[in-house]
Amino acid sequence: MERNKSEPKRSLDKHRLHLWQGIFFVAVLLLSVALFIVFTSRDDSEQEQFAAGKAGTAETGTAPAPAPSTDFPSTEEGTFSAWVREQYYKEQLDPMVVFFVSEKISGLSLVYYPEEQKLVAGTPPLIADGVRFFDGQAHHLAYSFKKDGEQRLYYDGKLVGVSSFVPKEKNSLTGLVTGAPENFVSKRWYGVEIE
């Protein structure tokens, strides 16, 4: 039986086609991974500055905007103000979302419990019920405190909680205040101002 001489050539062309398809697939995959890394590694404030045209560039000769404060400058009084993003970063909400933790003021944090629609802030904890985030709308949140005075919590401009501000006392055994080892500001915020 005589073999067709064009059969090996077709087989070789078929293999080359599969090789080029594989190379194309790998190139697209690598490009996708690179773009994902670039866009997810940017700090949220960097992305906002870029979108607003405020980021510093060599072309314009401007310096980048200074990084916003991430903790209260004083333990005597302060204000935290920010916008919460419209959507959560994943489809299923976590049972607890930590928005902010202060290093300077032990025990002071802003924590949201989505299932209960409850926001817990300050020290001692100030609780606001019926608070909704990640519902497709941006929401403004503000918290203020004054030592030997009050702490206040605002949601979309409305006062939702007020109580006495009492910072945690030092531990009687060690003389130290126990709490967070470092402060934390969630990436679920934008337009953060801490004074």
PyMOL commands that place a pseudoatom at each C-alpha (Angstrom):
pseudoatom trace, name=CA, resn=MET, resi=1, chain=A, elem=C, hetatm=0, pos=[0.000, 0.000, 0.000]
pseudoatom trace, name=CA, resn=GLU, resi=2, chain=A, elem=C, hetatm=0, pos=[1.398, 3.342, -1.030]
pseudoatom trace, name=CA, resn=ARG, resi=3, chain=A, elem=C, hetatm=0, pos=[1.408, 6.282, 1.461]
pseudoatom trace, name=CA, resn=ASN, resi=4, chain=A, elem=C, hetatm=0, pos=[0.314, 9.712, 0.481]
pseudoatom trace, name=CA, resn=LYS, resi=5, chain=A, elem=C, hetatm=0, pos=[3.362, 12.041, 0.549]
pseudoatom trace, name=CA, resn=SER, resi=6, chain=A, elem=C, hetatm=0, pos=[1.227, 15.073, 1.544]
pseudoatom trace, name=CA, resn=GLU, resi=7, chain=A, elem=C, hetatm=0, pos=[0.024, 13.331, 4.737]
pseudoatom trace, name=CA, resn=PRO, resi=8, chain=A, elem=C, hetatm=0, pos=[3.219, 14.009, 6.798]
pseudoatom trace, name=CA, resn=LYS, resi=9, chain=A, elem=C, hetatm=0, pos=[3.198, 17.646, 5.643]
pseudoatom trace, name=CA, resn=ARG, resi=10, chain=A, elem=C, hetatm=0, pos=[-0.431, 18.082, 6.776]
pseudoatom trace, name=CA, resn=SER, resi=11, chain=A, elem=C, hetatm=0, pos=[0.422, 16.472, 10.086]
pseudoatom trace, name=CA, resn=LEU, resi=12, chain=A, elem=C, hetatm=0, pos=[3.402, 18.825, 10.511]
pseudoatom trace, name=CA, resn=ASP, resi=13, chain=A, elem=C, hetatm=0, pos=[1.228, 21.869, 9.632]
pseudoatom trace, name=CA, resn=LYS, resi=14, chain=A, elem=C, hetatm=0, pos=[-1.357, 20.687, 12.152]
pseudoatom trace, name=CA, resn=HIS, resi=15, chain=A, elem=C, hetatm=0, pos=[1.313, 20.438, 14.872]
pseudoatom trace, name=CA, resn=ARG, resi=16, chain=A, elem=C, hetatm=0, pos=[2.617, 23.908, 14.025]
pseudoatom trace, name=CA, resn=LEU, resi=17, chain=A, elem=C, hetatm=0, pos=[-0.900, 25.307, 14.260]
pseudoatom trace, name=CA, resn=HIS, resi=18, chain=A, elem=C, hetatm=0, pos=[-1.365, 23.729, 17.700]
pseudoatom trace, name=CA, resn=LEU, resi=19, chain=A, elem=C, hetatm=0, pos=[2.039, 25.074, 18.785]
pseudoatom trace, name=CA, resn=TRP, resi=20, chain=A, elem=C, hetatm=0, pos=[1.124, 28.621, 17.719]
pseudoatom trace, name=CA, resn=GLN, resi=21, chain=A, elem=C, hetatm=0, pos=[-2.268, 28.341, 19.442]
pseudoatom trace, name=CA, resn=GLY, resi=22, chain=A, elem=C, hetatm=0, pos=[-0.510, 27.246, 22.630]
pseudoatom trace, name=CA, resn=ILE, resi=23, chain=A, elem=C, hetatm=0, pos=[1.977, 30.123, 22.423]
pseudoatom trace, name=CA, resn=PHE, resi=24, chain=A, elem=C, hetatm=0, pos=[-0.870, 32.589, 21.844]
pseudoatom trace, name=CA, resn=PHE, resi=25, chain=A, elem=C, hetatm=0, pos=[-2.806, 31.187, 24.835]
pseudoatom trace, name=CA, resn=VAL, resi=26, chain=A, elem=C, hetatm=0, pos=[0.240, 31.462, 27.128]
pseudoatom trace, name=CA, resn=ALA, resi=27, chain=A, elem=C, hetatm=0, pos=[0.921, 35.039, 25.941]
pseudoatom trace, name=CA, resn=VAL, resi=28, chain=A, elem=C, hetatm=0, pos=[-2.693, 36.099, 26.618]
pseudoatom trace, name=CA, resn=LEU, resi=29, chain=A, elem=C, hetatm=0, pos=[-2.584, 34.412, 30.024]
pseudoatom trace, name=CA, resn=LEU, resi=30, chain=A, elem=C, hetatm=0, pos=[0.674, 36.153, 30.988]
pseudoatom trace, name=CA, resn=LEU, resi=31, chain=A, elem=C, hetatm=0, pos=[-0.673, 39.509, 29.817]
pseudoatom trace, name=CA, resn=SER, resi=32, chain=A, elem=C, hetatm=0, pos=[-3.849, 38.992, 31.880]
pseudoatom trace, name=CA, resn=VAL, resi=33, chain=A, elem=C, hetatm=0, pos=[-1.849, 38.120, 34.992]
pseudoatom trace, name=CA, resn=ALA, resi=34, chain=A, elem=C, hetatm=0, pos=[0.424, 41.138, 34.492]
pseudoatom trace, name=CA, resn=LEU, resi=35, chain=A, elem=C, hetatm=0, pos=[-2.554, 43.497, 34.117]
pseudoatom trace, name=CA, resn=PHE, resi=36, chain=A, elem=C, hetatm=0, pos=[-4.218, 41.990, 37.198]
pseudoatom trace, name=CA, resn=ILE, resi=37, chain=A, elem=C, hetatm=0, pos=[-1.056, 42.537, 39.256]
pseudoatom trace, name=CA, resn=VAL, resi=38, chain=A, elem=C, hetatm=0, pos=[-0.640, 46.106, 38.035]
pseudoatom trace, name=CA, resn=PHE, resi=39, chain=A, elem=C, hetatm=0, pos=[-4.215, 47.123, 38.773]
pseudoatom trace, name=CA, resn=THR, resi=40, chain=A, elem=C, hetatm=0, pos=[-4.581, 45.325, 42.103]
pseudoatom trace, name=CA, resn=SER, resi=41, chain=A, elem=C, hetatm=0, pos=[-1.214, 46.364, 43.508]
pseudoatom trace, name=CA, resn=ARG, resi=42, chain=A, elem=C, hetatm=0, pos=[-1.958, 50.072, 43.172]
pseudoatom trace, name=CA, resn=ASP, resi=43, chain=A, elem=C, hetatm=0, pos=[-2.979, 51.766, 46.365]
pseudoatom trace, name=CA, resn=ASP, resi=44, chain=A, elem=C, hetatm=0, pos=[-6.598, 53.017, 46.279]
pseudoatom trace, name=CA, resn=SER, resi=45, chain=A, elem=C, hetatm=0, pos=[-5.451, 56.608, 46.887]
pseudoatom trace, name=CA, resn=GLU, resi=46, chain=A, elem=C, hetatm=0, pos=[-3.071, 56.286, 43.941]
pseudoatom trace, name=CA, resn=GLN, resi=47, chain=A, elem=C, hetatm=0, pos=[-5.935, 55.142, 41.711]
pseudoatom trace, name=CA, resn=GLU, resi=48, chain=A, elem=C, hetatm=0, pos=[-8.131, 58.038, 42.859]
pseudoatom trace, name=CA, resn=GLN, resi=49, chain=A, elem=C, hetatm=0, pos=[-5.344, 60.550, 42.253]
pseudoatom trace, name=CA, resn=PHE, resi=50, chain=A, elem=C, hetatm=0, pos=[-4.695, 59.051, 38.836]
pseudoatom trace, name=CA, resn=ALA, resi=51, chain=A, elem=C, hetatm=0, pos=[-8.394, 59.168, 37.924]
pseudoatom trace, name=CA, resn=ALA, resi=52, chain=A, elem=C, hetatm=0, pos=[-8.631, 62.765, 39.121]
pseudoatom trace, name=CA, resn=GLY, resi=53, chain=A, elem=C, hetatm=0, pos=[-5.481, 63.724, 37.222]
pseudoatom trace, name=CA, resn=LYS, resi=54, chain=A, elem=C, hetatm=0, pos=[-3.704, 64.686, 40.437]
pseudoatom trace, name=CA, resn=ALA, resi=55, chain=A, elem=C, hetatm=0, pos=[-0.930, 62.100, 40.443]
pseudoatom trace, name=CA, resn=GLY, resi=56, chain=A, elem=C, hetatm=0, pos=[2.551, 63.547, 40.062]
pseudoatom trace, name=CA, resn=THR, resi=57, chain=A, elem=C, hetatm=0, pos=[4.348, 62.921, 36.788]
pseudoatom trace, name=CA, resn=ALA, resi=58, chain=A, elem=C, hetatm=0, pos=[7.711, 63.587, 35.260]
pseudoatom trace, name=CA, resn=GLU, resi=59, chain=A, elem=C, hetatm=0, pos=[5.976, 65.307, 32.325]
pseudoatom trace, name=CA, resn=THR, resi=60, chain=A, elem=C, hetatm=0, pos=[4.303, 67.934, 34.489]
pseudoatom trace, name=CA, resn=GLY, resi=61, chain=A, elem=C, hetatm=0, pos=[7.198, 68.227, 36.946]
pseudoatom trace, name=CA, resn=THR, resi=62, chain=A, elem=C, hetatm=0, pos=[4.839, 67.891, 39.899]
pseudoatom trace, name=CA, resn=ALA, resi=63, chain=A, elem=C, hetatm=0, pos=[5.467, 65.780, 42.963]
pseudoatom trace, name=CA, resn=PRO, resi=64, chain=A, elem=C, hetatm=0, pos=[2.937, 63.126, 43.968]
pseudoatom trace, name=CA, resn=ALA, resi=65, chain=A, elem=C, hetatm=0, pos=[0.391, 64.198, 46.564]
pseudoatom trace, name=CA, resn=PRO, resi=66, chain=A, elem=C, hetatm=0, pos=[1.413, 63.392, 50.146]
pseudoatom trace, name=CA, resn=ALA, resi=67, chain=A, elem=C, hetatm=0, pos=[-0.053, 60.227, 51.633]
pseudoatom trace, name=CA, resn=PRO, resi=68, chain=A, elem=C, hetatm=0, pos=[-3.089, 60.856, 53.835]
pseudoatom trace, name=CA, resn=SER, resi=69, chain=A, elem=C, hetatm=0, pos=[-2.762, 60.347, 57.572]
pseudoatom trace, name=CA, resn=THR, resi=70, chain=A, elem=C, hetatm=0, pos=[-3.623, 56.826, 58.702]
pseudoatom trace, name=CA, resn=ASP, resi=71, chain=A, elem=C, hetatm=0, pos=[-4.126, 57.515, 62.422]
pseudoatom trace, name=CA, resn=PHE, resi=72, chain=A, elem=C, hetatm=0, pos=[-5.225, 60.324, 64.695]
pseudoatom trace, name=CA, resn=PRO, resi=73, chain=A, elem=C, hetatm=0, pos=[-2.487, 62.915, 65.239]
pseudoatom trace, name=CA, resn=SER, resi=74, chain=A, elem=C, hetatm=0, pos=[-3.629, 63.421, 68.842]
pseudoatom trace, name=CA, resn=THR, resi=75, chain=A, elem=C, hetatm=0, pos=[-5.043, 61.279, 71.639]
pseudoatom trace, name=CA, resn=GLU, resi=76, chain=A, elem=C, hetatm=0, pos=[-6.909, 64.314, 73.031]
pseudoatom trace, name=CA, resn=GLU, resi=77, chain=A, elem=C, hetatm=0, pos=[-9.400, 64.804, 70.193]
pseudoatom trace, name=CA, resn=GLY, resi=78, chain=A, elem=C, hetatm=0, pos=[-9.875, 63.767, 66.611]
pseudoatom trace, name=CA, resn=THR, resi=79, chain=A, elem=C, hetatm=0, pos=[-12.143, 63.278, 63.636]
pseudoatom trace, name=CA, resn=PHE, resi=80, chain=A, elem=C, hetatm=0, pos=[-12.319, 60.462, 61.105]
pseudoatom trace, name=CA, resn=SER, resi=81, chain=A, elem=C, hetatm=0, pos=[-14.251, 61.085, 57.895]
pseudoatom trace, name=CA, resn=ALA, resi=82, chain=A, elem=C, hetatm=0, pos=[-14.503, 58.891, 54.806]
pseudoatom trace, name=CA, resn=TRP, resi=83, chain=A, elem=C, hetatm=0, pos=[-16.709, 57.473, 52.091]
pseudoatom trace, name=CA, resn=VAL, resi=84, chain=A, elem=C, hetatm=0, pos=[-17.472, 53.757, 51.953]
pseudoatom trace, name=CA, resn=ARG, resi=85, chain=A, elem=C, hetatm=0, pos=[-17.355, 52.248, 48.472]
pseudoatom trace, name=CA, resn=GLU, resi=86, chain=A, elem=C, hetatm=0, pos=[-20.578, 51.251, 46.721]
pseudoatom trace, name=CA, resn=GLN, resi=87, chain=A, elem=C, hetatm=0, pos=[-19.752, 47.553, 46.478]
pseudoatom trace, name=CA, resn=TYR, resi=88, chain=A, elem=C, hetatm=0, pos=[-17.776, 45.071, 48.540]
pseudoatom trace, name=CA, resn=TYR, resi=89, chain=A, elem=C, hetatm=0, pos=[-14.675, 43.633, 46.894]
pseudoatom trace, name=CA, resn=LYS, resi=90, chain=A, elem=C, hetatm=0, pos=[-16.185, 40.159, 46.675]
pseudoatom trace, name=CA, resn=GLU, resi=91, chain=A, elem=C, hetatm=0, pos=[-19.696, 38.874, 46.084]
pseudoatom trace, name=CA, resn=GLN, resi=92, chain=A, elem=C, hetatm=0, pos=[-20.261, 37.373, 49.556]
pseudoatom trace, name=CA, resn=LEU, resi=93, chain=A, elem=C, hetatm=0, pos=[-19.897, 39.836, 52.429]
pseudoatom trace, name=CA, resn=ASP, resi=94, chain=A, elem=C, hetatm=0, pos=[-17.761, 38.773, 55.361]
pseudoatom trace, name=CA, resn=PRO, resi=95, chain=A, elem=C, hetatm=0, pos=[-19.602, 38.519, 58.705]
pseudoatom trace, name=CA, resn=MET, resi=96, chain=A, elem=C, hetatm=0, pos=[-17.405, 41.330, 60.065]
pseudoatom trace, name=CA, resn=VAL, resi=97, chain=A, elem=C, hetatm=0, pos=[-15.720, 44.123, 58.083]
pseudoatom trace, name=CA, resn=VAL, resi=98, chain=A, elem=C, hetatm=0, pos=[-12.968, 46.030, 59.903]
pseudoatom trace, name=CA, resn=PHE, resi=99, chain=A, elem=C, hetatm=0, pos=[-12.818, 49.570, 58.505]
pseudoatom trace, name=CA, resn=PHE, resi=100, chain=A, elem=C, hetatm=0, pos=[-10.330, 51.233, 60.844]
pseudoatom trace, name=CA, resn=VAL, resi=101, chain=A, elem=C, hetatm=0, pos=[-8.150, 50.462, 63.880]
pseudoatom trace, name=CA, resn=SER, resi=102, chain=A, elem=C, hetatm=0, pos=[-6.161, 53.135, 65.718]
pseudoatom trace, name=CA, resn=GLU, resi=103, chain=A, elem=C, hetatm=0, pos=[-2.731, 52.361, 67.106]
pseudoatom trace, name=CA, resn=LYS, resi=104, chain=A, elem=C, hetatm=0, pos=[-2.528, 55.553, 69.172]
pseudoatom trace, name=CA, resn=ILE, resi=105, chain=A, elem=C, hetatm=0, pos=[-5.871, 55.106, 70.904]
pseudoatom trace, name=CA, resn=SER, resi=106, chain=A, elem=C, hetatm=0, pos=[-6.146, 51.565, 72.171]
pseudoatom trace, name=CA, resn=GLY, resi=107, chain=A, elem=C, hetatm=0, pos=[-9.532, 49.979, 71.595]
pseudoatom trace, name=CA, resn=LEU, resi=108, chain=A, elem=C, hetatm=0, pos=[-10.698, 52.591, 69.082]
pseudoatom trace, name=CA, resn=SER, resi=109, chain=A, elem=C, hetatm=0, pos=[-11.927, 50.970, 65.896]
pseudoatom trace, name=CA, resn=LEU, resi=110, chain=A, elem=C, hetatm=0, pos=[-14.706, 51.123, 63.302]
pseudoatom trace, name=CA, resn=VAL, resi=111, chain=A, elem=C, hetatm=0, pos=[-16.210, 47.699, 62.605]
pseudoatom trace, name=CA, resn=TYR, resi=112, chain=A, elem=C, hetatm=0, pos=[-19.248, 46.840, 60.481]
pseudoatom trace, name=CA, resn=TYR, resi=113, chain=A, elem=C, hetatm=0, pos=[-21.444, 43.742, 60.877]
pseudoatom trace, name=CA, resn=PRO, resi=114, chain=A, elem=C, hetatm=0, pos=[-23.364, 43.428, 57.566]
pseudoatom trace, name=CA, resn=GLU, resi=115, chain=A, elem=C, hetatm=0, pos=[-25.821, 40.718, 58.607]
pseudoatom trace, name=CA, resn=GLU, resi=116, chain=A, elem=C, hetatm=0, pos=[-26.985, 42.749, 61.608]
pseudoatom trace, name=CA, resn=GLN, resi=117, chain=A, elem=C, hetatm=0, pos=[-26.593, 46.101, 59.772]
pseudoatom trace, name=CA, resn=LYS, resi=118, chain=A, elem=C, hetatm=0, pos=[-24.667, 47.277, 62.813]
pseudoatom trace, name=CA, resn=LEU, resi=119, chain=A, elem=C, hetatm=0, pos=[-21.702, 49.639, 63.045]
pseudoatom trace, name=CA, resn=VAL, resi=120, chain=A, elem=C, hetatm=0, pos=[-19.540, 49.573, 66.177]
pseudoatom trace, name=CA, resn=ALA, resi=121, chain=A, elem=C, hetatm=0, pos=[-17.156, 52.483, 66.728]
pseudoatom trace, name=CA, resn=GLY, resi=122, chain=A, elem=C, hetatm=0, pos=[-15.083, 54.141, 69.410]
pseudoatom trace, name=CA, resn=THR, resi=123, chain=A, elem=C, hetatm=0, pos=[-14.169, 53.353, 72.978]
pseudoatom trace, name=CA, resn=PRO, resi=124, chain=A, elem=C, hetatm=0, pos=[-16.178, 52.269, 74.805]
pseudoatom trace, name=CA, resn=PRO, resi=125, chain=A, elem=C, hetatm=0, pos=[-18.008, 50.758, 71.823]
pseudoatom trace, name=CA, resn=LEU, resi=126, chain=A, elem=C, hetatm=0, pos=[-20.727, 52.977, 70.410]
pseudoatom trace, name=CA, resn=ILE, resi=127, chain=A, elem=C, hetatm=0, pos=[-23.304, 50.933, 68.462]
pseudoatom trace, name=CA, resn=ALA, resi=128, chain=A, elem=C, hetatm=0, pos=[-25.414, 52.213, 65.555]
pseudoatom trace, name=CA, resn=ASP, resi=129, chain=A, elem=C, hetatm=0, pos=[-28.140, 49.889, 64.252]
pseudoatom trace, name=CA, resn=GLY, resi=130, chain=A, elem=C, hetatm=0, pos=[-29.787, 49.984, 60.822]
pseudoatom trace, name=CA, resn=VAL, resi=131, chain=A, elem=C, hetatm=0, pos=[-26.610, 51.059, 59.025]
pseudoatom trace, name=CA, resn=ARG, resi=132, chain=A, elem=C, hetatm=0, pos=[-26.238, 49.741, 55.459]
pseudoatom trace, name=CA, resn=PHE, resi=133, chain=A, elem=C, hetatm=0, pos=[-23.099, 49.685, 53.333]
pseudoatom trace, name=CA, resn=PHE, resi=134, chain=A, elem=C, hetatm=0, pos=[-22.237, 47.988, 50.023]
pseudoatom trace, name=CA, resn=ASP, resi=135, chain=A, elem=C, hetatm=0, pos=[-25.771, 48.439, 48.687]
pseudoatom trace, name=CA, resn=GLY, resi=136, chain=A, elem=C, hetatm=0, pos=[-24.790, 50.041, 45.379]
pseudoatom trace, name=CA, resn=GLN, resi=137, chain=A, elem=C, hetatm=0, pos=[-24.512, 53.542, 46.875]
pseudoatom trace, name=CA, resn=ALA, resi=138, chain=A, elem=C, hetatm=0, pos=[-21.553, 55.322, 48.451]
pseudoatom trace, name=CA, resn=HIS, resi=139, chain=A, elem=C, hetatm=0, pos=[-22.121, 56.250, 52.085]
pseudoatom trace, name=CA, resn=HIS, resi=140, chain=A, elem=C, hetatm=0, pos=[-20.336, 58.844, 54.187]
pseudoatom trace, name=CA, resn=LEU, resi=141, chain=A, elem=C, hetatm=0, pos=[-19.185, 57.977, 57.683]
pseudoatom trace, name=CA, resn=ALA, resi=142, chain=A, elem=C, hetatm=0, pos=[-17.732, 60.341, 60.281]
pseudoatom trace, name=CA, resn=TYR, resi=143, chain=A, elem=C, hetatm=0, pos=[-16.563, 59.718, 63.825]
pseudoatom trace, name=CA, resn=SER, resi=144, chain=A, elem=C, hetatm=0, pos=[-15.250, 62.297, 66.301]
pseudoatom trace, name=CA, resn=PHE, resi=145, chain=A, elem=C, hetatm=0, pos=[-14.038, 62.167, 69.882]
pseudoatom trace, name=CA, resn=LYS, resi=146, chain=A, elem=C, hetatm=0, pos=[-12.779, 64.457, 72.604]
pseudoatom trace, name=CA, resn=LYS, resi=147, chain=A, elem=C, hetatm=0, pos=[-10.975, 63.261, 75.722]
pseudoatom trace, name=CA, resn=ASP, resi=148, chain=A, elem=C, hetatm=0, pos=[-13.100, 63.833, 78.848]
pseudoatom trace, name=CA, resn=GLY, resi=149, chain=A, elem=C, hetatm=0, pos=[-15.953, 64.602, 76.459]
pseudoatom trace, name=CA, resn=GLU, resi=150, chain=A, elem=C, hetatm=0, pos=[-18.106, 62.863, 73.897]
pseudoatom trace, name=CA, resn=GLN, resi=151, chain=A, elem=C, hetatm=0, pos=[-17.674, 60.619, 70.920]
pseudoatom trace, name=CA, resn=ARG, resi=152, chain=A, elem=C, hetatm=0, pos=[-20.079, 61.014, 67.991]
pseudoatom trace, name=CA, resn=LEU, resi=153, chain=A, elem=C, hetatm=0, pos=[-20.871, 58.828, 65.018]
pseudoatom trace, name=CA, resn=TYR, resi=154, chain=A, elem=C, hetatm=0, pos=[-22.460, 60.130, 61.803]
pseudoatom trace, name=CA, resn=TYR, resi=155, chain=A, elem=C, hetatm=0, pos=[-23.865, 58.095, 58.903]
pseudoatom trace, name=CA, resn=ASP, resi=156, chain=A, elem=C, hetatm=0, pos=[-24.665, 60.014, 55.691]
pseudoatom trace, name=CA, resn=GLY, resi=157, chain=A, elem=C, hetatm=0, pos=[-24.632, 63.279, 57.647]
pseudoatom trace, name=CA, resn=LYS, resi=158, chain=A, elem=C, hetatm=0, pos=[-27.044, 62.111, 60.364]
pseudoatom trace, name=CA, resn=LEU, resi=159, chain=A, elem=C, hetatm=0, pos=[-26.006, 61.633, 63.981]
pseudoatom trace, name=CA, resn=VAL, resi=160, chain=A, elem=C, hetatm=0, pos=[-26.551, 57.924, 64.725]
pseudoatom trace, name=CA, resn=GLY, resi=161, chain=A, elem=C, hetatm=0, pos=[-24.732, 57.626, 68.037]
pseudoatom trace, name=CA, resn=VAL, resi=162, chain=A, elem=C, hetatm=0, pos=[-23.294, 59.683, 70.864]
pseudoatom trace, name=CA, resn=SER, resi=163, chain=A, elem=C, hetatm=0, pos=[-21.745, 58.704, 74.203]
pseudoatom trace, name=CA, resn=SER, resi=164, chain=A, elem=C, hetatm=0, pos=[-18.910, 59.566, 76.553]
pseudoatom trace, name=CA, resn=PHE, resi=165, chain=A, elem=C, hetatm=0, pos=[-15.420, 58.971, 75.199]
pseudoatom trace, name=CA, resn=VAL, resi=166, chain=A, elem=C, hetatm=0, pos=[-13.386, 56.855, 77.622]
pseudoatom trace, name=CA, resn=PRO, resi=167, chain=A, elem=C, hetatm=0, pos=[-10.030, 55.581, 76.362]
pseudoatom trace, name=CA, resn=LYS, resi=168, chain=A, elem=C, hetatm=0, pos=[-8.869, 52.217, 77.673]
pseudoatom trace, name=CA, resn=GLU, resi=169, chain=A, elem=C, hetatm=0, pos=[-6.917, 52.374, 80.903]
pseudoatom trace, name=CA, resn=LYS, resi=170, chain=A, elem=C, hetatm=0, pos=[-3.443, 50.970, 81.377]
pseudoatom trace, name=CA, resn=ASN, resi=171, chain=A, elem=C, hetatm=0, pos=[-3.195, 47.345, 82.436]
pseudoatom trace, name=CA, resn=SER, resi=172, chain=A, elem=C, hetatm=0, pos=[-2.719, 47.221, 86.220]
pseudoatom trace, name=CA, resn=LEU, resi=173, chain=A, elem=C, hetatm=0, pos=[-0.263, 44.311, 85.923]
pseudoatom trace, name=CA, resn=THR, resi=174, chain=A, elem=C, hetatm=0, pos=[2.050, 45.673, 83.234]
pseudoatom trace, name=CA, resn=GLY, resi=175, chain=A, elem=C, hetatm=0, pos=[1.303, 49.387, 83.151]
pseudoatom trace, name=CA, resn=LEU, resi=176, chain=A, elem=C, hetatm=0, pos=[0.753, 49.080, 79.388]
pseudoatom trace, name=CA, resn=VAL, resi=177, chain=A, elem=C, hetatm=0, pos=[-2.329, 49.674, 77.307]
pseudoatom trace, name=CA, resn=THR, resi=178, chain=A, elem=C, hetatm=0, pos=[-3.247, 46.559, 75.362]
pseudoatom trace, name=CA, resn=GLY, resi=179, chain=A, elem=C, hetatm=0, pos=[-4.703, 46.789, 71.890]
pseudoatom trace, name=CA, resn=ALA, resi=180, chain=A, elem=C, hetatm=0, pos=[-3.789, 46.780, 68.234]
pseudoatom trace, name=CA, resn=PRO, resi=181, chain=A, elem=C, hetatm=0, pos=[-0.055, 46.618, 67.462]
pseudoatom trace, name=CA, resn=GLU, resi=182, chain=A, elem=C, hetatm=0, pos=[-0.540, 48.919, 64.464]
pseudoatom trace, name=CA, resn=ASN, resi=183, chain=A, elem=C, hetatm=0, pos=[-3.265, 50.974, 62.919]
pseudoatom trace, name=CA, resn=PHE, resi=184, chain=A, elem=C, hetatm=0, pos=[-5.300, 49.866, 59.931]
pseudoatom trace, name=CA, resn=VAL, resi=185, chain=A, elem=C, hetatm=0, pos=[-7.348, 51.750, 57.345]
pseudoatom trace, name=CA, resn=SER, resi=186, chain=A, elem=C, hetatm=0, pos=[-9.472, 49.573, 55.058]
pseudoatom trace, name=CA, resn=LYS, resi=187, chain=A, elem=C, hetatm=0, pos=[-9.336, 49.844, 51.282]
pseudoatom trace, name=CA, resn=ARG, resi=188, chain=A, elem=C, hetatm=0, pos=[-13.136, 49.907, 51.327]
pseudoatom trace, name=CA, resn=TRP, resi=189, chain=A, elem=C, hetatm=0, pos=[-12.802, 53.673, 52.019]
pseudoatom trace, name=CA, resn=TYR, resi=190, chain=A, elem=C, hetatm=0, pos=[-12.031, 56.589, 49.782]
pseudoatom trace, name=CA, resn=GLY, resi=191, chain=A, elem=C, hetatm=0, pos=[-11.657, 60.280, 50.542]
pseudoatom trace, name=CA, resn=VAL, resi=192, chain=A, elem=C, hetatm=0, pos=[-10.292, 59.463, 54.001]
pseudoatom trace, name=CA, resn=GLU, resi=193, chain=A, elem=C, hetatm=0, pos=[-9.535, 62.428, 56.282]
pseudoatom trace, name=CA, resn=ILE, resi=194, chain=A, elem=C, hetatm=0, pos=[-8.134, 61.890, 59.778]
pseudoatom trace, name=CA, resn=GLU, resi=195, chain=A, elem=C, hetatm=0, pos=[-7.522, 64.971, 61.880]
for i in range(1, 195): cmd.bond("trace and resi %d" % i, "trace and resi %d" % (i + 1))
show_as sticks, trace
zoom trace
